[in-house]
Amino acid sequence: MEKLTDFKPIKHLELPGLGEITCRGLTVIVGPNSSGKSQLLRDIQERISGEPRDLVVASNLEIETPDHQPFLECLIKEGYIYSAWDDNDQEQYVSKTTYLGTGQGAQNVASQQLERWRNTSETATSRKRKNEYFAWTSKFLVTALFLENRLTSLTSVNTIDFETQPPVNDLHALHLNDGARQELTKESQRAFSKAIWSDTTRGNKLCLRISEGGQVPSAESRLSVPEMKKYRTIESEGDGMKSYIATVISVLLGRRPVSVIDEPEMCLHPPQSYNLGQFIGKKATSDQTATFVATHSSQILRGKIKGSDPLKNRFVR
């Protein structure tokens, strides 16, 4: 395993009446309300996460267990975790990333505990209990973008020591990623004619600020408390913009082997739906990963087709 996306968590996915689905590139699930689109995404996300879920839509869904040591070495090499020793001289793995889309940090775990979880996972025969090994590994394998998380993941959070502490939510991870912040500003300017940046002038709080003029204030202004107070935080924006920006941030912060995005058009005006579909098609689609999007928006579909290689798209009804 040379890189994280070399590992394919979904070993086999089968849908009633359709047979086996190829889990590669962009798969778009379309259909009316209550037709099972979101439940299929839940099947995928919760099975990868080791949750004790009976399948609702998928007729068969098998999850691959990572080859333990190469998987850990890959996570360390690519900067997702690092190995440290606690006061009791016990090795532990410290996360340097977040569970993208949820706003939550990934759990740090002692190496011995992880080995026990791994051994238990290999011998487990029942899906009635949570699989703790999958629960930990899933933080690095799947991005889960459901509406309830998209609307809350950008709430202002407490700051950390960014030099020494790992991020514990998406805002921390964004603040540490210069490239993602620049791309976020470009996308917010394109979609909303507004600029967005992370702000720490509130002392113990980190938040996202919004500029109506579409320009990020100068570096000097971003250090000024009186200047920053002139700009609104993203919490004061409507649900549409919060959902849009949360999706963009999760896509920009890191590529996971699997991404599930549920109805990204929710709360969005048609032009913004088209723009978000185009962004997802351009940034979140690769033969190295599997992206599943549930939607009934023609604008999202048009945007995805425009933003990605149509030959790599699959549409499931």
C-alpha positions in Angstrom: 0.0 0.0 0.0 1.8 3.1 -1.2 -1.0 5.6 -0.4 -4.2 5.6 1.5 -6.4 5.6 -1.7 -4.7 2.3 -2.7 -6.9 0.7 -0.1 -10.5 0.0 -1.2 -12.8 -0.4 1.8 -15.8 -1.7 -0.2 -15.1 -5.3 -1.2 -18.5 -5.9 -2.7 -21.7 -3.8 -3.1 -24.8 -5.3 -4.6 -28.2 -3.6 -5.1 -31.6 -5.4 -5.7 -32.4 -5.6 -9.3 -29.1 -4.1 -10.4 -26.5 -6.5 -9.3 -23.0 -5.6 -8.4 -22.0 -1.9 -8.4 -18.5 -0.8 -9.4 -17.2 1.2 -6.4 -14.8 3.5 -8.3 -15.1 7.1 -9.6 -18.4 9.0 -9.2 -21.7 7.1 -8.6 -24.8 9.3 -8.6 -28.0 7.9 -7.1 -31.2 9.6 -8.3 -34.8 9.1 -7.5 -37.8 10.5 -5.8 -38.2 11.2 -2.0 -38.3 8.1 0.2 -36.9 5.8 -2.5 -33.9 4.7 -0.5 -31.1 7.1 -1.7 -30.1 8.3 1.7 -30.5 4.9 3.3 -28.1 3.4 0.7 -25.5 6.0 1.8 -26.1 5.1 5.4 -25.6 1.5 4.5 -22.2 2.3 3.1 -21.1 4.8 5.7 -22.2 2.8 8.8 -20.9 -0.5 7.5 -17.4 1.0 6.9 -17.7 2.6 10.4 -18.4 -0.7 12.1 -21.9 0.2 13.2 -24.3 -2.7 14.0 -26.6 -1.9 11.1 -28.8 -4.2 9.2 -28.8 -3.4 5.5 -31.8 -1.3 4.4 -31.2 -0.9 0.6 -28.1 -2.8 -0.4 -28.7 -6.5 -0.7 -25.0 -7.3 -0.1 -22.3 -5.1 1.2 -18.9 -6.5 2.2 -16.2 -4.4 3.9 -12.5 -5.1 3.5 -10.4 -5.2 6.6 -7.1 -3.2 6.2 -3.8 -5.1 6.3 -2.9 -3.7 9.7 0.8 -2.8 9.7 1.0 -1.5 6.1 -2.2 0.5 6.8 -0.6 2.2 9.9 2.6 2.9 8.0 0.7 4.5 5.2 -1.3 6.7 7.6 2.0 7.8 9.2 3.7 8.4 5.9 0.9 10.5 4.5 0.6 12.6 7.7 -2.8 11.3 9.0 -1.4 10.1 12.3 1.9 10.0 14.2 3.3 7.6 16.8 4.0 9.0 20.3 4.8 7.6 23.8 2.8 8.5 26.8 4.0 9.0 30.5 3.6 5.2 31.0 6.0 4.5 28.2 3.1 3.1 26.1 3.0 3.8 22.3 -0.1 5.5 21.0 -1.3 6.8 17.6 -2.2 10.5 17.6 -4.5 11.7 14.8 -3.5 14.7 12.8 -6.8 15.0 10.9 -10.5 15.0 11.5 -13.5 12.8 10.6 -14.3 14.9 7.6 -17.9 16.1 7.2 -18.8 15.6 10.9 -16.7 18.4 12.5 -15.3 15.8 14.9 -11.8 14.8 15.7 -10.4 11.3 15.2 -9.8 9.4 18.4 -6.2 8.8 19.6 -5.6 5.2 20.5 -2.9 3.2 22.2 -1.2 0.7 19.9 -2.0 -2.2 22.2 -5.7 -1.3 22.2 -5.7 -1.0 18.5 -4.1 -4.5 18.2 -6.8 -5.9 20.5 -9.5 -4.3 18.4 -7.9 -5.7 15.3 -7.8 -9.2 16.7 -11.4 -9.0 17.9 -12.4 -7.8 14.4 -10.9 -10.8 12.7 -12.8 -13.2 14.9 -16.1 -11.4 15.1 -19.0 -13.2 13.4 -21.9 -11.0 14.5 -22.9 -7.5 13.3 -25.0 -6.9 16.4 -22.1 -5.2 18.2 -20.0 -2.2 17.1 -16.7 -3.1 15.5 -14.2 -0.8 17.3 -11.4 -1.4 14.8 -13.6 -0.3 11.9 -14.8 2.6 14.0 -11.3 3.9 14.3 -10.0 3.1 10.8 -13.2 4.6 9.2 -12.1 8.1 10.3 -9.4 7.9 7.6 -11.4 5.9 5.0 -14.8 7.6 4.5 -16.1 11.2 4.4 -19.7 11.4 5.5 -21.6 14.5 4.3 -25.2 14.4 5.6 -27.2 17.5 5.9 -27.4 17.5 9.8 -23.6 17.6 9.9 -23.2 20.1 7.2 -25.3 22.7 9.0 -23.3 22.4 12.3 -19.7 21.5 11.4 -18.7 25.2 10.8 -19.8 26.5 14.2 -17.1 28.6 16.0 -14.8 26.4 18.1 -12.2 26.8 20.8 -8.7 27.4 19.5 -5.8 25.0 20.1 -2.0 25.2 20.1 -1.7 24.8 16.3 2.0 24.1 16.6 1.7 21.1 18.9 -1.9 19.9 19.1 -3.7 17.9 16.4 -6.9 19.3 14.9 -10.1 18.1 16.6 -12.6 19.5 14.1 -12.8 20.6 10.5 -12.2 24.3 11.3 -8.9 23.5 12.9 -7.9 21.3 10.0 -8.8 24.1 7.6 -6.8 26.7 9.5 -3.8 24.5 9.2 -4.1 24.0 5.5 -3.0 27.0 3.5 -3.9 25.5 0.1 -7.5 24.5 1.2 -8.1 28.0 2.6 -7.1 29.6 -0.8 -9.3 27.2 -2.7 -12.2 27.8 -0.4 -12.0 31.5 -1.0 -11.9 31.0 -4.8 -15.0 28.8 -4.6 -16.9 31.1 -2.4 -16.1 34.0 -4.7 -17.3 32.0 -7.7 -20.5 30.7 -6.1 -21.5 33.6 -3.9 -19.3 36.5 -4.8 -18.1 36.5 -1.2 -14.8 35.8 0.4 -14.3 33.5 3.4 -11.3 33.2 5.7 -10.5 31.8 9.2 -10.2 34.3 12.0 -8.6 34.0 15.4 -9.1 37.6 16.7 -11.7 36.4 19.2 -9.0 35.1 21.4 -10.0 31.6 22.4 -12.4 31.2 19.4 -11.8 30.2 15.8 -14.4 31.1 13.3 -15.0 31.8 9.6 -15.6 35.4 8.5 -17.5 36.5 5.4 -16.7 39.5 3.2 -19.6 40.8 1.1 -17.2 42.5 -1.3 -15.6 39.2 -2.4 -12.1 40.2 -1.3 -10.2 38.9 1.7 -9.0 41.8 4.0 -5.3 42.4 4.1 -3.0 40.4 6.4 -2.7 43.5 8.7 -6.5 43.9 8.9 -7.0 40.3 9.7 -4.9 40.9 12.9 -7.1 43.8 14.0 -10.0 43.0 16.4 -12.0 46.2 15.5 -11.6 45.5 11.7 -12.7 41.8 12.1 -15.7 42.8 14.1 -17.0 44.5 10.9 -17.5 41.2 9.2 -20.1 38.5 9.9 -19.3 35.0 10.9 -20.6 32.1 8.8 -23.0 31.2 11.5 -25.1 34.2 10.6 -25.5 33.0 7.0 -28.4 30.9 5.7 -28.5 27.1 5.7 -27.7 27.0 2.0 -24.4 28.7 2.2 -23.4 26.8 5.4 -24.2 23.5 3.7 -22.4 24.5 0.5 -19.2 25.7 2.3 -19.1 22.6 4.6 -19.2 20.4 1.6 -16.5 22.3 -0.1 -14.2 22.3 3.0 -14.6 18.5 3.4 -13.7 17.9 -0.2 -10.7 20.2 0.0 -9.2 19.0 3.2 -8.4 15.5 2.1 -9.2 12.7 -0.2 -10.6 9.6 1.4 -11.0 6.3 -0.4 -14.8 6.6 0.0 -17.1 9.7 0.1 -20.8 9.8 0.6 -22.7 13.0 -0.1 -26.4 13.1 0.6 -28.6 15.6 -1.3 -26.0 18.4 -1.6 -28.7 20.6 -3.3 -30.6 21.0 0.0 -31.3 24.7 0.8 -29.6 25.8 -2.4 -30.8 28.1 -5.2 -30.5 26.3 -8.6 -27.4 28.3 -9.8 -25.6 27.4 -6.6 -26.7 23.7 -7.0 -25.2 23.7 -10.4 -21.9 25.3 -9.1 -21.7 22.7 -6.3 -22.3 19.8 -8.7 -19.5 21.2 -10.9 -17.2 21.5 -7.9 -17.9 17.9 -6.8 -17.5 16.6 -10.3 -14.1 18.4 -10.6 -12.6 17.9 -7.2 -14.2 14.8 -5.7 -14.1 12.4 -8.6 -11.2 10.0 -9.3 -10.7 6.4 -10.4 -8.6 6.1 -7.2 -11.6 6.8 -5.0 -15.3 6.0 -4.8 -17.7 8.9 -4.4 -21.5 8.3 -3.9 -23.9 11.2 -4.3 -27.6 10.9 -3.7 -29.7 13.7 -5.4 -32.9 14.5 -7.2 -31.6 17.8 -8.5 -31.2 18.2 -12.2 -28.8 21.2 -11.5 -26.5 19.0 -9.4 -26.5 16.4 -12.2 -25.7 19.0 -14.9 -22.9 20.5 -12.8 -21.3 17.1 -12.1 -21.4 16.2 -15.8 -19.8 19.5 -16.7 -17.2 19.2 -13.9 -16.0 15.6 -14.5 -15.3 13.1 -17.2 -18.7 11.8 -18.3 -17.2 8.4 -19.1 -16.4 8.0 -15.4 -19.9 8.8 -14.2 -22.5 6.2 -13.2 -26.2 7.0 -12.5 -28.3 4.6 -10.4 -32.1 4.9 -10.3 
